[in-house]
Amino acid sequence: MTTRWAQRIAGERPRFGMWIASGSGYVAEICAGSGIDWVLLDQEHAPNDTRSILEQLQVLSGYPDVDVVVRPPAADPVVIKQLLDIGAHNIIVPMIDSPEEAVAAVAATRYPPTGIRGVGSALARASRWNRISDYLATADASVSLTVQVETVAGLDRLGEITDADGVDAVFIGPADLAASMGKLGQPEHPDVVSAIENALATIVAHGKSAGVNAFNETIARRYVAAGASFVLVGADVALLARGAEQLAYRYRNSFQ
């Protein structure tokens, strides 16, 4: 069984998404109603804990057409278990540098005997507190896993990582990749962009869906042309910051 998210990012039309980094259910709901295809709830670089992710998952359940992806701060099986238990279905794990790490991430999303996910369905929102009678038998098939490759070491083993059984998609992280390439703060450097385009093509050639983030529309379109089928094109906090700055600039400068 393939999850809806995996099916959608394998489709013909690219899916465009937004980071929700504010930690706010209110903001998540505003973004979900925008017409965006998907949102990423982030714990790696955002002030989110299990409770704030839970609130956002509950809010976003009212927007069934929007796919929700959740990123733990690391490939920690305990954190991944908690996210799955509160109802996350699509997990993206950062900083995967080897196929061994990819396989371990897959195991964290699967119940025994194929994985190591702890069993606590009686306490879990995901199983509706055991009101879903066959949850333990069907849970593995309801979860998608995307691994995030964002270092030179990861790119060196990209084909092996992509081929790991249970990995549905691979996402390239430009900011950390740029740093790994000696281009800290330059995710749009030509060398970085070229490396990402090659990585996207490799992922697709290995039969998996490829993703990336790009807030610059020109570069986002280049990545789609290179094979990306799901792209983060904005973030709630960035939109607020830039919009507030533009508003302040417009009025302050008109009354000088």
MARROFI-252871 format. One record per residue (C-alpha): residue number from 1; residue in three letters; x, y, z. Coordinates in steps of 0.2 Angstrom, whole numbers, plus 5000, padded with zeros to 4 digits. Example, Ala and Ser with C-alpha at 12.3 -4.5 7.8 and 13.67 -1.06 7.14 Angstrom:
2
num=1; residu=ALA; east=5062; north=4978; up=5039;
num=2; residu=SER; east=5068; north=4995; up=5036;
END
This chain:
256
num=1; residu=MET; east=5000; north=5000; up=5000;
num=2; residu=THR; east=5006; north=5017; up=4995;
num=3; residu=THR; east=5002; north=5032; up=5006;
num=4; residu=ARG; east=4993; north=5047; up=4998;
num=5; residu=TRP; east=5008; north=5058; up=5000;
num=6; residu=ALA; east=5019; north=5046; up=4991;
num=7; residu=GLN; east=5006; north=5044; up=4977;
num=8; residu=ARG; east=5005; north=5063; up=4975;
num=9; residu=ILE; east=5023; north=5067; up=4975;
num=10; residu=ALA; east=5025; north=5053; up=4962;
num=11; residu=GLY; east=5012; north=5061; up=4951;
num=12; residu=GLU; east=5014; north=5072; up=4936;
num=13; residu=ARG; east=5011; north=5089; up=4944;
num=14; residu=PRO; east=5024; north=5095; up=4956;
num=15; residu=ARG; east=5018; north=5098; up=4974;
num=16; residu=PHE; east=5022; north=5115; up=4981;
num=17; residu=GLY; east=5023; north=5117; up=5000;
num=18; residu=MET; east=5027; north=5129; up=5015;
num=19; residu=TRP; east=5037; north=5128; up=5030;
num=20; residu=ILE; east=5027; north=5131; up=5046;
num=21; residu=ALA; east=5040; north=5136; up=5058;
num=22; residu=SER; east=5031; north=5148; up=5070;
num=23; residu=GLY; east=5025; north=5134; up=5081;
num=24; residu=SER; east=5007; north=5141; up=5080;
num=25; residu=GLY; east=4991; north=5131; up=5076;
num=26; residu=TYR; east=4983; north=5148; up=5071;
num=27; residu=VAL; east=4996; north=5152; up=5058;
num=28; residu=ALA; east=4996; north=5134; up=5052;
num=29; residu=GLU; east=4977; north=5135; up=5049;
num=30; residu=ILE; east=4980; north=5152; up=5039;
num=31; residu=CYS; east=4993; north=5144; up=5028;
num=32; residu=ALA; east=4983; north=5128; up=5025;
num=33; residu=GLY; east=4968; north=5138; up=5018;
num=34; residu=SER; east=4980; north=5147; up=5006;
num=35; residu=GLY; east=4978; north=5134; up=4992;
num=36; residu=ILE; east=4996; north=5127; up=4995;
num=37; residu=ASP; east=4998; north=5108; up=4992;
num=38; residu=TRP; east=5008; north=5103; up=5008;
num=39; residu=VAL; east=5015; north=5110; up=5024;
num=40; residu=LEU; east=5030; north=5105; up=5034;
num=41; residu=LEU; east=5029; north=5106; up=5053;
num=42; residu=ASP; east=5047; north=5108; up=5059;
num=43; residu=GLN; east=5055; north=5103; up=5075;
num=44; residu=GLU; east=5073; north=5104; up=5069;
num=45; residu=HIS; east=5074; north=5123; up=5067;
num=46; residu=ALA; east=5058; north=5129; up=5075;
num=47; residu=PRO; east=5051; north=5130; up=5093;
num=48; residu=ASN; east=5040; north=5115; up=5091;
num=49; residu=ASP; east=5038; north=5102; up=5104;
num=50; residu=THR; east=5026; north=5087; up=5104;
num=51; residu=ARG; east=5012; north=5097; up=5111;
num=52; residu=SER; east=5013; north=5111; up=5098;
num=53; residu=ILE; east=5015; north=5098; up=5084;
num=54; residu=LEU; east=4999; north=5089; up=5091;
num=55; residu=GLU; east=4989; north=5106; up=5091;
num=56; residu=GLN; east=4994; north=5109; up=5073;
num=57; residu=LEU; east=4990; north=5091; up=5067;
num=58; residu=GLN; east=4973; north=5093; up=5075;
num=59; residu=VAL; east=4970; north=5110; up=5067;
num=60; residu=LEU; east=4976; north=5104; up=5050;
num=61; residu=SER; east=4964; north=5089; up=5050;
num=62; residu=GLY; east=4951; north=5101; up=5045;
num=63; residu=TYR; east=4960; north=5104; up=5029;
num=64; residu=PRO; east=4961; north=5086; up=5022;
num=65; residu=ASP; east=4967; north=5091; up=5004;
num=66; residu=VAL; east=4983; north=5098; up=5012;
num=67; residu=ASP; east=4997; north=5085; up=5015;
num=68; residu=VAL; east=5006; north=5087; up=5031;
num=69; residu=VAL; east=5024; north=5082; up=5033;
num=70; residu=VAL; east=5033; north=5082; up=5050;
num=71; residu=ARG; east=5051; north=5084; up=5053;
num=72; residu=PRO; east=5059; north=5078; up=5070;
num=73; residu=PRO; east=5075; north=5087; up=5075;
num=74; residu=ALA; east=5085; north=5071; up=5072;
num=75; residu=ALA; east=5084; north=5053; up=5067;
num=76; residu=ASP; east=5079; north=5049; up=5085;
num=77; residu=PRO; east=5068; north=5034; up=5086;
num=78; residu=VAL; east=5060; north=5040; up=5102;
num=79; residu=VAL; east=5055; north=5057; up=5094;
num=80; residu=ILE; east=5049; north=5048; up=5079;
num=81; residu=LYS; east=5038; north=5036; up=5089;
num=82; residu=GLN; east=5030; north=5051; up=5098;
num=83; residu=LEU; east=5026; north=5060; up=5082;
num=84; residu=LEU; east=5018; north=5044; up=5074;
num=85; residu=ASP; east=5008; north=5041; up=5090;
num=86; residu=ILE; east=5001; north=5058; up=5090;
num=87; residu=GLY; east=4995; north=5056; up=5072;
num=88; residu=ALA; east=5009; north=5061; up=5060;
num=89; residu=HIS; east=5009; north=5050; up=5044;
num=90; residu=ASN; east=5023; north=5058; up=5034;
num=91; residu=ILE; east=5040; north=5060; up=5042;
num=92; residu=ILE; east=5055; north=5068; up=5035;
num=93; residu=VAL; east=5071; north=5064; up=5044;
num=94; residu=PRO; east=5086; north=5077; up=5043;
num=95; residu=MET; east=5105; north=5074; up=5041;
num=96; residu=ILE; east=5105; north=5056; up=5033;
num=97; residu=ASP; east=5123; north=5053; up=5027;
num=98; residu=SER; east=5123; north=5034; up=5023;
num=99; residu=PRO; east=5111; north=5020; up=5018;
num=100; residu=GLU; east=5114; north=5013; up=5036;
num=101; residu=GLU; east=5106; north=5028; up=5043;
num=102; residu=ALA; east=5092; north=5028; up=5031;
num=103; residu=VAL; east=5088; north=5010; up=5035;
num=104; residu=ALA; east=5088; north=5015; up=5054;
num=105; residu=ALA; east=5076; north=5029; up=5050;
num=106; residu=VAL; east=5065; north=5017; up=5041;
num=107; residu=ALA; east=5065; north=5005; up=5056;
num=108; residu=ALA; east=5060; north=5019; up=5068;
num=109; residu=THR; east=5044; north=5021; up=5058;
num=110; residu=ARG; east=5039; north=5002; up=5058;
num=111; residu=TYR; east=5033; north=4990; up=5071;
num=112; residu=PRO; east=5042; north=4974; up=5075;
num=113; residu=PRO; east=5046; north=4963; up=5067;
num=114; residu=THR; east=5051; north=4974; up=5052;
num=115; residu=GLY; east=5056; north=4989; up=5064;
num=116; residu=ILE; east=5058; north=4995; up=5081;
num=117; residu=ARG; east=5044; north=5007; up=5084;
num=118; residu=GLY; east=5038; north=5005; up=5102;
num=119; residu=VAL; east=5020; north=4999; up=5104;
num=120; residu=GLY; east=5008; north=5010; up=5114;
num=121; residu=SER; east=4993; north=5011; up=5103;
num=122; residu=ALA; east=4981; north=5011; up=5118;
num=123; residu=LEU; east=4988; north=5028; up=5122;
num=124; residu=ALA; east=4989; north=5035; up=5105;
num=125; residu=ARG; east=4979; north=5047; up=5095;
num=126; residu=ALA; east=4985; north=5039; up=5079;
num=127; residu=SER; east=4975; north=5023; up=5083;
num=128; residu=ARG; east=4961; north=5034; up=5090;
num=129; residu=TRP; east=4965; north=5025; up=5107;
num=130; residu=ASN; east=4963; north=5008; up=5100;
num=131; residu=ARG; east=4946; north=5012; up=5092;
num=132; residu=ILE; east=4955; north=5008; up=5075;
num=133; residu=SER; east=4954; north=4989; up=5079;
num=134; residu=ASP; east=4967; north=4984; up=5066;
num=135; residu=TYR; east=4979; north=4999; up=5068;
num=136; residu=LEU; east=4994; north=4988; up=5073;
num=137; residu=ALA; east=4992; north=4978; up=5058;
num=138; residu=THR; east=4990; north=4992; up=5046;
num=139; residu=ALA; east=5000; north=5006; up=5054;
num=140; residu=ASP; east=5016; north=5003; up=5044;
num=141; residu=ALA; east=5007; north=5005; up=5027;
num=142; residu=SER; east=5000; north=5022; up=5033;
num=143; residu=VAL; east=5017; north=5030; up=5036;
num=144; residu=SER; east=5028; north=5038; up=5023;
num=145; residu=LEU; east=5047; north=5041; up=5026;
num=146; residu=THR; east=5057; north=5055; up=5017;
num=147; residu=VAL; east=5076; north=5056; up=5021;
num=148; residu=GLN; east=5085; north=5072; up=5020;
num=149; residu=VAL; east=5102; north=5072; up=5012;
num=150; residu=GLU; east=5112; north=5088; up=5015;
num=151; residu=THR; east=5130; north=5085; up=5015;
num=152; residu=VAL; east=5144; north=5081; up=5003;
num=153; residu=ALA; east=5146; north=5064; up=5012;
num=154; residu=GLY; east=5127; north=5061; up=5009;
num=155; residu=LEU; east=5128; north=5065; up=4991;
num=156; residu=ASP; east=5143; north=5053; up=4989;
num=157; residu=ARG; east=5131; north=5039; up=4994;
num=158; residu=LEU; east=5115; north=5046; up=4987;
num=159; residu=GLY; east=5111; north=5031; up=4976;
num=160; residu=GLU; east=5113; north=5019; up=4990;
num=161; residu=ILE; east=5103; north=5030; up=5002;
num=162; residu=THR; east=5089; north=5032; up=4989;
num=163; residu=ASP; east=5089; north=5013; up=4986;
num=164; residu=ALA; east=5086; north=5009; up=5004;
num=165; residu=ASP; east=5070; north=4999; up=5006;
num=166; residu=GLY; east=5056; north=5009; up=5015;
num=167; residu=VAL; east=5063; north=5026; up=5009;
num=168; residu=ASP; east=5048; north=5034; up=4999;
num=169; residu=ALA; east=5057; north=5050; up=4994;
num=170; residu=VAL; east=5073; north=5060; up=4996;
num=171; residu=PHE; east=5074; north=5078; up=5000;
num=172; residu=ILE; east=5090; north=5089; up=4997;
num=173; residu=GLY; east=5093; north=5102; up=5010;
num=174; residu=PRO; east=5102; north=5117; up=5001;
num=175; residu=ALA; east=5108; north=5127; up=5017;
num=176; residu=ASP; east=5117; north=5113; up=5025;
num=177; residu=LEU; east=5124; north=5106; up=5009;
num=178; residu=ALA; east=5131; north=5124; up=5005;
num=179; residu=ALA; east=5139; north=5124; up=5021;
num=180; residu=SER; east=5146; north=5106; up=5018;
num=181; residu=MET; east=5153; north=5112; up=5002;
num=182; residu=GLY; east=5162; north=5127; up=5010;
num=183; residu=LYS; east=5149; north=5139; up=5004;
num=184; residu=LEU; east=5141; north=5144; up=5021;
num=185; residu=GLY; east=5126; north=5155; up=5019;
num=186; residu=GLN; east=5126; north=5153; up=5000;
num=187; residu=PRO; east=5113; north=5140; up=4995;
num=188; residu=GLU; east=5111; north=5148; up=4978;
num=189; residu=HIS; east=5129; north=5148; up=4974;
num=190; residu=PRO; east=5131; north=5140; up=4956;
num=191; residu=ASP; east=5141; north=5126; up=4962;
num=192; residu=VAL; east=5128; north=5122; up=4975;
num=193; residu=VAL; east=5113; north=5123; up=4963;
num=194; residu=SER; east=5122; north=5112; up=4951;
num=195; residu=ALA; east=5126; north=5099; up=4964;
num=196; residu=ILE; east=5107; north=5099; up=4969;
num=197; residu=GLU; east=5102; north=5097; up=4951;
num=198; residu=ASN; east=5113; north=5082; up=4949;
num=199; residu=ALA; east=5107; north=5075; up=4965;
num=200; residu=LEU; east=5088; north=5077; up=4960;
num=201; residu=ALA; east=5092; north=5068; up=4944;
num=202; residu=THR; east=5100; north=5054; up=4953;
num=203; residu=ILE; east=5086; north=5052; up=4965;
num=204; residu=VAL; east=5073; north=5051; up=4950;
num=205; residu=ALA; east=5085; north=5039; up=4941;
num=206; residu=HIS; east=5084; north=5027; up=4956;
num=207; residu=GLY; east=5065; north=5027; up=4955;
num=208; residu=LYS; east=5061; north=5038; up=4970;
num=209; residu=SER; east=5053; north=5055; up=4972;
num=210; residu=ALA; east=5065; north=5070; up=4974;
num=211; residu=GLY; east=5062; north=5086; up=4984;
num=212; residu=VAL; east=5071; north=5102; up=4989;
num=213; residu=ASN; east=5067; north=5119; up=4996;
num=214; residu=ALA; east=5070; north=5135; up=4986;
num=215; residu=PHE; east=5062; north=5152; up=4990;
num=216; residu=ASN; east=5069; north=5159; up=4974;
num=217; residu=GLU; east=5056; north=5156; up=4961;
num=218; residu=THR; east=5069; north=5155; up=4947;
num=219; residu=ILE; east=5079; north=5142; up=4956;
num=220; residu=ALA; east=5063; north=5133; up=4961;
num=221; residu=ARG; east=5058; north=5131; up=4943;
num=222; residu=ARG; east=5076; north=5125; up=4939;
num=223; residu=TYR; east=5074; north=5111; up=4952;
num=224; residu=VAL; east=5057; north=5106; up=4945;
num=225; residu=ALA; east=5065; north=5104; up=4928;
num=226; residu=ALA; east=5079; north=5094; up=4936;
num=227; residu=GLY; east=5066; north=5082; up=4943;
num=228; residu=ALA; east=5060; north=5088; up=4959;
num=229; residu=SER; east=5042; north=5084; up=4962;
num=230; residu=PHE; east=5039; north=5092; up=4979;
num=231; residu=VAL; east=5047; north=5109; up=4983;
num=232; residu=LEU; east=5046; north=5120; up=4998;
num=233; residu=VAL; east=5044; north=5138; up=4991;
num=234; residu=GLY; east=5041; north=5148; up=5007;
num=235; residu=ALA; east=5040; north=5149; up=5026;
num=236; residu=ASP; east=5027; north=5157; up=5037;
num=237; residu=VAL; east=5040; north=5166; up=5047;
num=238; residu=ALA; east=5049; north=5172; up=5032;
num=239; residu=LEU; east=5033; north=5178; up=5024;
num=240; residu=LEU; east=5029; north=5188; up=5040;
num=241; residu=ALA; east=5046; north=5195; up=5042;
num=242; residu=ARG; east=5048; north=5201; up=5024;
num=243; residu=GLY; east=5030; north=5207; up=5023;
num=244; residu=ALA; east=5032; north=5217; up=5040;
num=245; residu=GLU; east=5048; north=5225; up=5034;
num=246; residu=GLN; east=5041; north=5230; up=5017;
num=247; residu=LEU; east=5026; north=5238; up=5026;
num=248; residu=ALA; east=5037; north=5247; up=5038;
num=249; residu=TYR; east=5048; north=5253; up=5025;
num=250; residu=ARG; east=5034; north=5259; up=5014;
num=251; residu=TYR; east=5026; north=5270; up=5027;
num=252; residu=ARG; east=5042; north=5276; up=5036;
num=253; residu=ASN; east=5050; north=5282; up=5020;
num=254; residu=SER; east=5034; north=5291; up=5014;
num=255; residu=PHE; east=5033; north=5302; up=5029;
num=256; residu=GLN; east=5051; north=5308; up=5030;
END
